[in-house]
Amino acid sequence: MRDRATTIAAVTALVFSAAVAVAQVMYPQRGNLQILDAPDIAGVPVTTVEPNIALQVMSKKGRWDQVKLPAGAVGWVLESALAAKQGSGQGGLTNVMSLGKPTLDTAAAGRGIASDGARQYAASKHYDPAILQQIFEIRIRARGQWRAFVRTGGLTGAADLAELKP
Amino acid sequence: MSARKAFVRVTCAALVAGVTFASVSAIAQGFGDFLKGNILNNVPFGKQISAVGDAAQALSLTSEQADSIGQSVTMSIAAQNGGLSRDDRLNDYVSLVGMTVVNASPWADRPVHFAVINSPIVNAYSAPNGYVLITTGALAQIQDESELAGVLAHEVGHVVHEHGLAAVRRANLLKAGVSLASTNSSFAQLGAVSDYLVDFLTKQAFDQPAEMEADDSAIEYVTAAGYDPNGYIRFLQRLAVVQAGGGGLFSTHPATADRIKRATADIAKSGYGGGGKRLDDRFRRYTQR
């Protein structure tokens, strides 16, 4: 009987401690941190977060943490981008310069977006802002090919880092 | 003018101007000296992963602001250097190789954009917050994918070490008479620092320590990605041979020799035991040689 109680207590403690360890609150260590829809660099950004946003770590997969945002959205981020302490954040020119941020819609679509600042810069120089859109589209196309590219090249180091499936 | 002399001329012009694999990062050492009491000089090259984000914080720039500067600089350099290549297959290939080395870098969780620009000059550029351009001239001198990975990884190293942001800060404080406070709007401020950075990238020289710092990172990233890190050495050696044969200024310039020596030591320190991929066949297929 005593052994059974001890076992139950030990298992309970183990489960509890594991739950606490996983459900840890972490903070982005840099601004504009992308939250991806998969634990993979080729994942699509679902949103971005700033250093003051508390993220609840739901689970882990290799170097990747599955996190839950305060609003309820869930996604993946590299563990190296998070820390238990809130980052120092940004300041200074923040109040002086007001530049455009990508919208969630465009981020969710995995598309880059020219900032308001870059668009105004292009207009002042008579540059075609389509250059930026073309650059974004190159990355979008490449992202879809990347897994196969790494695999066929036998780039095992990269495959390991990206947890590439065989 | 023979093709060889033409190549030597553009190569020497680019390298002596300090823009071979030019990146804003080369000036970071100087900026660091000014801003942080020479702290950067006391940090071993290639060991500043923990410093990611420091430059942005020192600048008091948000990542959105830094990205706007990076976008503006990228757009300007592309527009002034023949525009983007219309070869989608080539652009995709460069991006794929770039993504592979980025995945082996501390920026694996952040997007870095790669593209090819139509310039005969042997050169590559990086801009703040993850924008890398490589010229068709540089691609013409590359012989396999490991070499391309090395060149791109060098630029990614500049991005990771946030040298571009350091350049922006110096532009604000020291050069060109740029005073953010004197301008009328945030966009004017952005334009001023972007203009300065473009000018610096295309016309001024970079110091050796920052280039070596990016070289260190290049060896680290390509090795981790599974490429033969000697590809980067081979490319540097090829440039040095061409430069010496041309009798240009670079034939007596110690910079490339020093970089080759250091990068070779890096490979030894990395514990690279061989087996890294060169992928010359794939490179030829994508570049249609």
Interface residues (C-beta under 8 A of the other chain):
Chain A: Q29 R30 G31 N32 L33 Q34 L36 I41 A42 P45 V77 L78 S80 A81 G87 S88 Q90 G91 G92 L93 T94 V96 M97 S98 L99 G100 K101 G112 A114 S115 D116 G117 A118 Q120 Y121 A122 S124 K125 Y127 D128 P129 I131 L132 Q134 I135 F136 I138 R139 R141 A142 R143 Q145 W146 F149 V150 T152 G153 G154 L155 T156 G157 A158 A159 L161 A162
Chain B: V52 G53 A56 Q57 L59 S60 L61 T62 S63 E64 Q65 D67 S68 I69 Q71 S72 T74 M75 S76 A78 A79 G83 L84 D88 N91 D92 S95 L96 M99 T100 V102 N103 A104 P106 A108 D109 R110 P111 H113 F114 A115 Y131 E145 L180 S186 F187 Q189 L190 G191 S194 T223 A224 A225 G226 Y227 K277 L279 R282
